[in-house]
């Protein structure tokens, strides 16, 4: 009965937490980003503290440097990204038209399930999306110039650094207090699982985040150098999509290749250079970046990652996308723990003896 009560308490606690996340999802973004930044920078603060700085001074130095670099990067990249986004959305109908022109088999109805009418419908959707997105972007640009967006933007920049600062400064103290509240009977088991959770989160936030950043820089610089239109926008987007295993790479390269087809036609040299940049990035990722920075620490199957991202985005929007893979990693650690407990349980072993 006591065990059932514990399960009910845990289930009720999880249900309340999920409900609160759903109800507060519109205001959670700066706090989620602040926690991610704090988790990312805490080891650096620990090293500065070990070098002789006070915890407050180490935290101030790390947070100030990180956000100064972030703000400078945003201010430097916003003008070209705004221009490239506007141009890209305006040319989506042209890309759709070129794809239709390069698909004679589809237009002639020689592929089962596809005909000209279906493709025309897809093209109409793409054109409508492009027009709506262009109008939205124009409105967003007007808001930016009118100051409202700047106010909201700098409000986010204010809340996030404050959250990150206090979390980093008090990180060890919070961890110690939580550890002191753990039930003494299973404290070592809980600590072991928390270490595995920390390993998974570290692999994602620090490891996969670094991989995405490096790939984004490689693709943006490489495609810009080969003369691809909107190379900066597509390259950074492809790097960001590296969070989604396999699917992200296909979408990123597919977009770059379609733009290259429209820009260069069937000229093999520029098309080959666009493909070469992608191959260089993926090769570096496969043989060095992911094995070194991530390894097997996340421990998630790609299908589970894709499902987590889609479920998180559907339920909680951008906040859900940000917390989807870390949450899936934590669930994966707990599921593996309970599976191992089950395999050592009398229920599993007795069933095995009954079969023999």
MODELLER restraints for C-alpha pairs under 7 A, 6 or more apart:
rsr = mdl.restraints
at = mdl.atoms
rsr.add(forms.Gaussian(group=physical.xy_distance, feature=features.Distance(at['CA:22:A'], at['CA:316:A']), mean=6.23, stdev=0.5))
rsr.add(forms.Gaussian(group=physical.xy_distance, feature=features.Distance(at['CA:25:A'], at['CA:316:A']), mean=6.04, stdev=0.5))
rsr.add(forms.Gaussian(group=physical.xy_distance, feature=features.Distance(at['CA:25:A'], at['CA:319:A']), mean=6.71, stdev=0.5))
rsr.add(forms.Gaussian(group=physical.xy_distance, feature=features.Distance(at['CA:28:A'], at['CA:319:A']), mean=6.96, stdev=0.5))
rsr.add(forms.Gaussian(group=physical.xy_distance, feature=features.Distance(at['CA:29:A'], at['CA:319:A']), mean=5.76, stdev=0.5))
rsr.add(forms.Gaussian(group=physical.xy_distance, feature=features.Distance(at['CA:30:A'], at['CA:156:A']), mean=5.93, stdev=0.5))
rsr.add(forms.Gaussian(group=physical.xy_distance, feature=features.Distance(at['CA:30:A'], at['CA:159:A']), mean=6.12, stdev=0.5))
rsr.add(forms.Gaussian(group=physical.xy_distance, feature=features.Distance(at['CA:30:A'], at['CA:160:A']), mean=4.86, stdev=0.5))
rsr.add(forms.Gaussian(group=physical.xy_distance, feature=features.Distance(at['CA:31:A'], at['CA:160:A']), mean=6.25, stdev=0.5))
rsr.add(forms.Gaussian(group=physical.xy_distance, feature=features.Distance(at['CA:31:A'], at['CA:163:A']), mean=6.41, stdev=0.5))
rsr.add(forms.Gaussian(group=physical.xy_distance, feature=features.Distance(at['CA:33:A'], at['CA:160:A']), mean=6.50, stdev=0.5))
rsr.add(forms.Gaussian(group=physical.xy_distance, feature=features.Distance(at['CA:34:A'], at['CA:160:A']), mean=4.70, stdev=0.5))
rsr.add(forms.Gaussian(group=physical.xy_distance, feature=features.Distance(at['CA:34:A'], at['CA:161:A']), mean=6.49, stdev=0.5))
rsr.add(forms.Gaussian(group=physical.xy_distance, feature=features.Distance(at['CA:34:A'], at['CA:163:A']), mean=5.28, stdev=0.5))
rsr.add(forms.Gaussian(group=physical.xy_distance, feature=features.Distance(at['CA:34:A'], at['CA:164:A']), mean=4.53, stdev=0.5))
rsr.add(forms.Gaussian(group=physical.xy_distance, feature=features.Distance(at['CA:35:A'], at['CA:164:A']), mean=6.03, stdev=0.5))
rsr.add(forms.Gaussian(group=physical.xy_distance, feature=features.Distance(at['CA:37:A'], at['CA:164:A']), mean=6.11, stdev=0.5))
rsr.add(forms.Gaussian(group=physical.xy_distance, feature=features.Distance(at['CA:38:A'], at['CA:164:A']), mean=4.86, stdev=0.5))
rsr.add(forms.Gaussian(group=physical.xy_distance, feature=features.Distance(at['CA:38:A'], at['CA:167:A']), mean=6.08, stdev=0.5))
rsr.add(forms.Gaussian(group=physical.xy_distance, feature=features.Distance(at['CA:38:A'], at['CA:168:A']), mean=5.33, stdev=0.5))
rsr.add(forms.Gaussian(group=physical.xy_distance, feature=features.Distance(at['CA:40:A'], at['CA:205:A']), mean=6.76, stdev=0.5))
rsr.add(forms.Gaussian(group=physical.xy_distance, feature=features.Distance(at['CA:40:A'], at['CA:206:A']), mean=5.95, stdev=0.5))
rsr.add(forms.Gaussian(group=physical.xy_distance, feature=features.Distance(at['CA:42:A'], at['CA:168:A']), mean=5.68, stdev=0.5))
rsr.add(forms.Gaussian(group=physical.xy_distance, feature=features.Distance(at['CA:45:A'], at['CA:58:A']), mean=5.42, stdev=0.5))
rsr.add(forms.Gaussian(group=physical.xy_distance, feature=features.Distance(at['CA:45:A'], at['CA:59:A']), mean=5.77, stdev=0.5))
rsr.add(forms.Gaussian(group=physical.xy_distance, feature=features.Distance(at['CA:45:A'], at['CA:62:A']), mean=6.56, stdev=0.5))
rsr.add(forms.Gaussian(group=physical.xy_distance, feature=features.Distance(at['CA:48:A'], at['CA:58:A']), mean=5.66, stdev=0.5))
rsr.add(forms.Gaussian(group=physical.xy_distance, feature=features.Distance(at['CA:49:A'], at['CA:55:A']), mean=5.72, stdev=0.5))
rsr.add(forms.Gaussian(group=physical.xy_distance, feature=features.Distance(at['CA:49:A'], at['CA:58:A']), mean=6.04, stdev=0.5))
rsr.add(forms.Gaussian(group=physical.xy_distance, feature=features.Distance(at['CA:55:A'], at['CA:169:A']), mean=6.15, stdev=0.5))
rsr.add(forms.Gaussian(group=physical.xy_distance, feature=features.Distance(at['CA:56:A'], at['CA:169:A']), mean=5.99, stdev=0.5))
rsr.add(forms.Gaussian(group=physical.xy_distance, feature=features.Distance(at['CA:59:A'], at['CA:165:A']), mean=6.37, stdev=0.5))
rsr.add(forms.Gaussian(group=physical.xy_distance, feature=features.Distance(at['CA:59:A'], at['CA:168:A']), mean=6.32, stdev=0.5))
rsr.add(forms.Gaussian(group=physical.xy_distance, feature=features.Distance(at['CA:59:A'], at['CA:169:A']), mean=5.83, stdev=0.5))
rsr.add(forms.Gaussian(group=physical.xy_distance, feature=features.Distance(at['CA:63:A'], at['CA:161:A']), mean=6.90, stdev=0.5))
rsr.add(forms.Gaussian(group=physical.xy_distance, feature=features.Distance(at['CA:63:A'], at['CA:165:A']), mean=6.38, stdev=0.5))
rsr.add(forms.Gaussian(group=physical.xy_distance, feature=features.Distance(at['CA:81:A'], at['CA:233:A']), mean=5.98, stdev=0.5))
rsr.add(forms.Gaussian(group=physical.xy_distance, feature=features.Distance(at['CA:84:A'], at['CA:230:A']), mean=5.38, stdev=0.5))
rsr.add(forms.Gaussian(group=physical.xy_distance, feature=features.Distance(at['CA:84:A'], at['CA:233:A']), mean=6.45, stdev=0.5))
rsr.add(forms.Gaussian(group=physical.xy_distance, feature=features.Distance(at['CA:85:A'], at['CA:233:A']), mean=6.94, stdev=0.5))
rsr.add(forms.Gaussian(group=physical.xy_distance, feature=features.Distance(at['CA:86:A'], at['CA:134:A']), mean=6.43, stdev=0.5))
rsr.add(forms.Gaussian(group=physical.xy_distance, feature=features.Distance(at['CA:88:A'], at['CA:230:A']), mean=6.78, stdev=0.5))
rsr.add(forms.Gaussian(group=physical.xy_distance, feature=features.Distance(at['CA:89:A'], at['CA:130:A']), mean=5.26, stdev=0.5))
rsr.add(forms.Gaussian(group=physical.xy_distance, feature=features.Distance(at['CA:89:A'], at['CA:133:A']), mean=6.94, stdev=0.5))
rsr.add(forms.Gaussian(group=physical.xy_distance, feature=features.Distance(at['CA:89:A'], at['CA:134:A']), mean=6.07, stdev=0.5))
rsr.add(forms.Gaussian(group=physical.xy_distance, feature=features.Distance(at['CA:90:A'], at['CA:130:A']), mean=6.53, stdev=0.5))
rsr.add(forms.Gaussian(group=physical.xy_distance, feature=features.Distance(at['CA:90:A'], at['CA:134:A']), mean=6.76, stdev=0.5))
rsr.add(forms.Gaussian(group=physical.xy_distance, feature=features.Distance(at['CA:92:A'], at['CA:127:A']), mean=6.78, stdev=0.5))
rsr.add(forms.Gaussian(group=physical.xy_distance, feature=features.Distance(at['CA:92:A'], at['CA:130:A']), mean=6.13, stdev=0.5))
rsr.add(forms.Gaussian(group=physical.xy_distance, feature=features.Distance(at['CA:93:A'], at['CA:126:A']), mean=6.74, stdev=0.5))
rsr.add(forms.Gaussian(group=physical.xy_distance, feature=features.Distance(at['CA:93:A'], at['CA:127:A']), mean=5.19, stdev=0.5))
rsr.add(forms.Gaussian(group=physical.xy_distance, feature=features.Distance(at['CA:95:A'], at['CA:258:A']), mean=6.96, stdev=0.5))
rsr.add(forms.Gaussian(group=physical.xy_distance, feature=features.Distance(at['CA:95:A'], at['CA:259:A']), mean=6.95, stdev=0.5))
rsr.add(forms.Gaussian(group=physical.xy_distance, feature=features.Distance(at['CA:95:A'], at['CA:262:A']), mean=6.40, stdev=0.5))
rsr.add(forms.Gaussian(group=physical.xy_distance, feature=features.Distance(at['CA:96:A'], at['CA:123:A']), mean=5.88, stdev=0.5))
rsr.add(forms.Gaussian(group=physical.xy_distance, feature=features.Distance(at['CA:98:A'], at['CA:262:A']), mean=6.52, stdev=0.5))
rsr.add(forms.Gaussian(group=physical.xy_distance, feature=features.Distance(at['CA:105:A'], at['CA:111:A']), mean=6.56, stdev=0.5))
rsr.add(forms.Gaussian(group=physical.xy_distance, feature=features.Distance(at['CA:106:A'], at['CA:114:A']), mean=5.91, stdev=0.5))
rsr.add(forms.Gaussian(group=physical.xy_distance, feature=features.Distance(at['CA:106:A'], at['CA:115:A']), mean=5.77, stdev=0.5))
rsr.add(forms.Gaussian(group=physical.xy_distance, feature=features.Distance(at['CA:106:A'], at['CA:116:A']), mean=6.79, stdev=0.5))
rsr.add(forms.Gaussian(group=physical.xy_distance, feature=features.Distance(at['CA:107:A'], at['CA:115:A']), mean=5.61, stdev=0.5))
rsr.add(forms.Gaussian(group=physical.xy_distance, feature=features.Distance(at['CA:107:A'], at['CA:116:A']), mean=4.64, stdev=0.5))
rsr.add(forms.Gaussian(group=physical.xy_distance, feature=features.Distance(at['CA:108:A'], at['CA:115:A']), mean=6.83, stdev=0.5))
rsr.add(forms.Gaussian(group=physical.xy_distance, feature=features.Distance(at['CA:109:A'], at['CA:115:A']), mean=4.66, stdev=0.5))
rsr.add(forms.Gaussian(group=physical.xy_distance, feature=features.Distance(at['CA:109:A'], at['CA:116:A']), mean=6.90, stdev=0.5))
rsr.add(forms.Gaussian(group=physical.xy_distance, feature=features.Distance(at['CA:143:A'], at['CA:149:A']), mean=5.60, stdev=0.5))
rsr.add(forms.Gaussian(group=physical.xy_distance, feature=features.Distance(at['CA:144:A'], at['CA:150:A']), mean=5.96, stdev=0.5))
rsr.add(forms.Gaussian(group=physical.xy_distance, feature=features.Distance(at['CA:196:A'], at['CA:333:A']), mean=6.73, stdev=0.5))
rsr.add(forms.Gaussian(group=physical.xy_distance, feature=features.Distance(at['CA:197:A'], at['CA:330:A']), mean=5.53, stdev=0.5))
rsr.add(forms.Gaussian(group=physical.xy_distance, feature=features.Distance(at['CA:197:A'], at['CA:333:A']), mean=6.31, stdev=0.5))
rsr.add(forms.Gaussian(group=physical.xy_distance, feature=features.Distance(at['CA:199:A'], at['CA:297:A']), mean=5.88, stdev=0.5))
rsr.add(forms.Gaussian(group=physical.xy_distance, feature=features.Distance(at['CA:200:A'], at['CA:297:A']), mean=5.02, stdev=0.5))
rsr.add(forms.Gaussian(group=physical.xy_distance, feature=features.Distance(at['CA:200:A'], at['CA:298:A']), mean=4.30, stdev=0.5))
rsr.add(forms.Gaussian(group=physical.xy_distance, feature=features.Distance(at['CA:200:A'], at['CA:329:A']), mean=5.95, stdev=0.5))
rsr.add(forms.Gaussian(group=physical.xy_distance, feature=features.Distance(at['CA:201:A'], at['CA:298:A']), mean=6.97, stdev=0.5))
rsr.add(forms.Gaussian(group=physical.xy_distance, feature=features.Distance(at['CA:201:A'], at['CA:326:A']), mean=5.73, stdev=0.5))
rsr.add(forms.Gaussian(group=physical.xy_distance, feature=features.Distance(at['CA:201:A'], at['CA:329:A']), mean=6.94, stdev=0.5))
rsr.add(forms.Gaussian(group=physical.xy_distance, feature=features.Distance(at['CA:203:A'], at['CA:294:A']), mean=4.83, stdev=0.5))
rsr.add(forms.Gaussian(group=physical.xy_distance, feature=features.Distance(at['CA:203:A'], at['CA:297:A']), mean=5.22, stdev=0.5))
rsr.add(forms.Gaussian(group=physical.xy_distance, feature=features.Distance(at['CA:203:A'], at['CA:298:A']), mean=5.49, stdev=0.5))
rsr.add(forms.Gaussian(group=physical.xy_distance, feature=features.Distance(at['CA:204:A'], at['CA:298:A']), mean=6.26, stdev=0.5))
rsr.add(forms.Gaussian(group=physical.xy_distance, feature=features.Distance(at['CA:204:A'], at['CA:326:A']), mean=6.90, stdev=0.5))
rsr.add(forms.Gaussian(group=physical.xy_distance, feature=features.Distance(at['CA:207:A'], at['CA:293:A']), mean=4.61, stdev=0.5))
rsr.add(forms.Gaussian(group=physical.xy_distance, feature=features.Distance(at['CA:207:A'], at['CA:294:A']), mean=4.73, stdev=0.5))
rsr.add(forms.Gaussian(group=physical.xy_distance, feature=features.Distance(at['CA:208:A'], at['CA:243:A']), mean=6.85, stdev=0.5))
rsr.add(forms.Gaussian(group=physical.xy_distance, feature=features.Distance(at['CA:208:A'], at['CA:294:A']), mean=6.16, stdev=0.5))
rsr.add(forms.Gaussian(group=physical.xy_distance, feature=features.Distance(at['CA:211:A'], at['CA:289:A']), mean=6.06, stdev=0.5))
rsr.add(forms.Gaussian(group=physical.xy_distance, feature=features.Distance(at['CA:211:A'], at['CA:290:A']), mean=6.72, stdev=0.5))
rsr.add(forms.Gaussian(group=physical.xy_distance, feature=features.Distance(at['CA:212:A'], at['CA:239:A']), mean=4.80, stdev=0.5))
rsr.add(forms.Gaussian(group=physical.xy_distance, feature=features.Distance(at['CA:212:A'], at['CA:240:A']), mean=5.58, stdev=0.5))
rsr.add(forms.Gaussian(group=physical.xy_distance, feature=features.Distance(at['CA:212:A'], at['CA:242:A']), mean=5.47, stdev=0.5))
rsr.add(forms.Gaussian(group=physical.xy_distance, feature=features.Distance(at['CA:212:A'], at['CA:243:A']), mean=6.72, stdev=0.5))
rsr.add(forms.Gaussian(group=physical.xy_distance, feature=features.Distance(at['CA:213:A'], at['CA:239:A']), mean=6.23, stdev=0.5))
rsr.add(forms.Gaussian(group=physical.xy_distance, feature=features.Distance(at['CA:215:A'], at['CA:239:A']), mean=4.91, stdev=0.5))
rsr.add(forms.Gaussian(group=physical.xy_distance, feature=features.Distance(at['CA:215:A'], at['CA:281:A']), mean=6.07, stdev=0.5))
rsr.add(forms.Gaussian(group=physical.xy_distance, feature=features.Distance(at['CA:216:A'], at['CA:235:A']), mean=5.46, stdev=0.5))
rsr.add(forms.Gaussian(group=physical.xy_distance, feature=features.Distance(at['CA:216:A'], at['CA:236:A']), mean=4.36, stdev=0.5))
rsr.add(forms.Gaussian(group=physical.xy_distance, feature=features.Distance(at['CA:216:A'], at['CA:237:A']), mean=6.97, stdev=0.5))
rsr.add(forms.Gaussian(group=physical.xy_distance, feature=features.Distance(at['CA:216:A'], at['CA:238:A']), mean=6.24, stdev=0.5))
rsr.add(forms.Gaussian(group=physical.xy_distance, feature=features.Distance(at['CA:216:A'], at['CA:239:A']), mean=3.63, stdev=0.5))
rsr.add(forms.Gaussian(group=physical.xy_distance, feature=features.Distance(at['CA:216:A'], at['CA:240:A']), mean=6.60, stdev=0.5))
rsr.add(forms.Gaussian(group=physical.xy_distance, feature=features.Distance(at['CA:217:A'], at['CA:236:A']), mean=6.61, stdev=0.5))
rsr.add(forms.Gaussian(group=physical.xy_distance, feature=features.Distance(at['CA:218:A'], at['CA:281:A']), mean=6.42, stdev=0.5))
rsr.add(forms.Gaussian(group=physical.xy_distance, feature=features.Distance(at['CA:219:A'], at['CA:235:A']), mean=4.38, stdev=0.5))
rsr.add(forms.Gaussian(group=physical.xy_distance, feature=features.Distance(at['CA:219:A'], at['CA:236:A']), mean=6.91, stdev=0.5))
rsr.add(forms.Gaussian(group=physical.xy_distance, feature=features.Distance(at['CA:219:A'], at['CA:277:A']), mean=6.54, stdev=0.5))
rsr.add(forms.Gaussian(group=physical.xy_distance, feature=features.Distance(at['CA:219:A'], at['CA:278:A']), mean=6.75, stdev=0.5))
rsr.add(forms.Gaussian(group=physical.xy_distance, feature=features.Distance(at['CA:220:A'], at['CA:231:A']), mean=5.58, stdev=0.5))
rsr.add(forms.Gaussian(group=physical.xy_distance, feature=features.Distance(at['CA:220:A'], at['CA:232:A']), mean=4.40, stdev=0.5))
rsr.add(forms.Gaussian(group=physical.xy_distance, feature=features.Distance(at['CA:220:A'], at['CA:234:A']), mean=6.86, stdev=0.5))
rsr.add(forms.Gaussian(group=physical.xy_distance, feature=features.Distance(at['CA:220:A'], at['CA:235:A']), mean=3.81, stdev=0.5))
rsr.add(forms.Gaussian(group=physical.xy_distance, feature=features.Distance(at['CA:220:A'], at['CA:236:A']), mean=5.62, stdev=0.5))
rsr.add(forms.Gaussian(group=physical.xy_distance, feature=features.Distance(at['CA:221:A'], at['CA:232:A']), mean=6.85, stdev=0.5))
rsr.add(forms.Gaussian(group=physical.xy_distance, feature=features.Distance(at['CA:222:A'], at['CA:277:A']), mean=5.84, stdev=0.5))
rsr.add(forms.Gaussian(group=physical.xy_distance, feature=features.Distance(at['CA:223:A'], at['CA:231:A']), mean=4.95, stdev=0.5))
rsr.add(forms.Gaussian(group=physical.xy_distance, feature=features.Distance(at['CA:223:A'], at['CA:235:A']), mean=6.90, stdev=0.5))
rsr.add(forms.Gaussian(group=physical.xy_distance, feature=features.Distance(at['CA:223:A'], at['CA:274:A']), mean=6.23, stdev=0.5))
rsr.add(forms.Gaussian(group=physical.xy_distance, feature=features.Distance(at['CA:223:A'], at['CA:277:A']), mean=6.85, stdev=0.5))
rsr.add(forms.Gaussian(group=physical.xy_distance, feature=features.Distance(at['CA:224:A'], at['CA:231:A']), mean=4.67, stdev=0.5))
rsr.add(forms.Gaussian(group=physical.xy_distance, feature=features.Distance(at['CA:224:A'], at['CA:232:A']), mean=6.10, stdev=0.5))
rsr.add(forms.Gaussian(group=physical.xy_distance, feature=features.Distance(at['CA:226:A'], at['CA:273:A']), mean=6.67, stdev=0.5))
rsr.add(forms.Gaussian(group=physical.xy_distance, feature=features.Distance(at['CA:228:A'], at['CA:260:A']), mean=6.36, stdev=0.5))
rsr.add(forms.Gaussian(group=physical.xy_distance, feature=features.Distance(at['CA:234:A'], at['CA:252:A']), mean=6.98, stdev=0.5))
rsr.add(forms.Gaussian(group=physical.xy_distance, feature=features.Distance(at['CA:234:A'], at['CA:256:A']), mean=6.50, stdev=0.5))
rsr.add(forms.Gaussian(group=physical.xy_distance, feature=features.Distance(at['CA:237:A'], at['CA:252:A']), mean=6.91, stdev=0.5))
rsr.add(forms.Gaussian(group=physical.xy_distance, feature=features.Distance(at['CA:238:A'], at['CA:248:A']), mean=6.85, stdev=0.5))
rsr.add(forms.Gaussian(group=physical.xy_distance, feature=features.Distance(at['CA:238:A'], at['CA:249:A']), mean=6.71, stdev=0.5))
rsr.add(forms.Gaussian(group=physical.xy_distance, feature=features.Distance(at['CA:238:A'], at['CA:252:A']), mean=4.27, stdev=0.5))
rsr.add(forms.Gaussian(group=physical.xy_distance, feature=features.Distance(at['CA:241:A'], at['CA:248:A']), mean=4.48, stdev=0.5))
rsr.add(forms.Gaussian(group=physical.xy_distance, feature=features.Distance(at['CA:241:A'], at['CA:249:A']), mean=6.87, stdev=0.5))
rsr.add(forms.Gaussian(group=physical.xy_distance, feature=features.Distance(at['CA:242:A'], at['CA:248:A']), mean=5.22, stdev=0.5))
rsr.add(forms.Gaussian(group=physical.xy_distance, feature=features.Distance(at['CA:242:A'], at['CA:249:A']), mean=6.20, stdev=0.5))
rsr.add(forms.Gaussian(group=physical.xy_distance, feature=features.Distance(at['CA:244:A'], at['CA:306:A']), mean=6.29, stdev=0.5))
rsr.add(forms.Gaussian(group=physical.xy_distance, feature=features.Distance(at['CA:245:A'], at['CA:302:A']), mean=5.71, stdev=0.5))
rsr.add(forms.Gaussian(group=physical.xy_distance, feature=features.Distance(at['CA:253:A'], at['CA:278:A']), mean=6.84, stdev=0.5))
rsr.add(forms.Gaussian(group=physical.xy_distance, feature=features.Distance(at['CA:260:A'], at['CA:271:A']), mean=6.32, stdev=0.5))
rsr.add(forms.Gaussian(group=physical.xy_distance, feature=features.Distance(at['CA:264:A'], at['CA:270:A']), mean=6.89, stdev=0.5))
rsr.add(forms.Gaussian(group=physical.xy_distance, feature=features.Distance(at['CA:298:A'], at['CA:329:A']), mean=6.12, stdev=0.5))
rsr.add(forms.Gaussian(group=physical.xy_distance, feature=features.Distance(at['CA:300:A'], at['CA:329:A']), mean=6.61, stdev=0.5))
rsr.add(forms.Gaussian(group=physical.xy_distance, feature=features.Distance(at['CA:305:A'], at['CA:325:A']), mean=6.12, stdev=0.5))
rsr.add(forms.Gaussian(group=physical.xy_distance, feature=features.Distance(at['CA:308:A'], at['CA:324:A']), mean=5.29, stdev=0.5))
rsr.add(forms.Gaussian(group=physical.xy_distance, feature=features.Distance(at['CA:308:A'], at['CA:325:A']), mean=6.16, stdev=0.5))
rsr.add(forms.Gaussian(group=physical.xy_distance, feature=features.Distance(at['CA:308:A'], at['CA:328:A']), mean=6.39, stdev=0.5))
rsr.add(forms.Gaussian(group=physical.xy_distance, feature=features.Distance(at['CA:309:A'], at['CA:321:A']), mean=5.36, stdev=0.5))
rsr.add(forms.Gaussian(group=physical.xy_distance, feature=features.Distance(at['CA:309:A'], at['CA:324:A']), mean=5.35, stdev=0.5))
rsr.add(forms.Gaussian(group=physical.xy_distance, feature=features.Distance(at['CA:309:A'], at['CA:325:A']), mean=6.66, stdev=0.5))
rsr.add(forms.Gaussian(group=physical.xy_distance, feature=features.Distance(at['CA:312:A'], at['CA:320:A']), mean=4.00, stdev=0.5))
rsr.add(forms.Gaussian(group=physical.xy_distance, feature=features.Distance(at['CA:312:A'], at['CA:321:A']), mean=5.13, stdev=0.5))
rsr.add(forms.Gaussian(group=physical.xy_distance, feature=features.Distance(at['CA:312:A'], at['CA:324:A']), mean=5.23, stdev=0.5))
rsr.add(forms.Gaussian(group=physical.xy_distance, feature=features.Distance(at['CA:313:A'], at['CA:320:A']), mean=4.96, stdev=0.5))
rsr.add(forms.Gaussian(group=physical.xy_distance, feature=features.Distance(at['CA:313:A'], at['CA:321:A']), mean=4.89, stdev=0.5))
rsr.add(forms.Gaussian(group=physical.xy_distance, feature=features.Distance(at['CA:342:A'], at['CA:348:A']), mean=6.47, stdev=0.5))
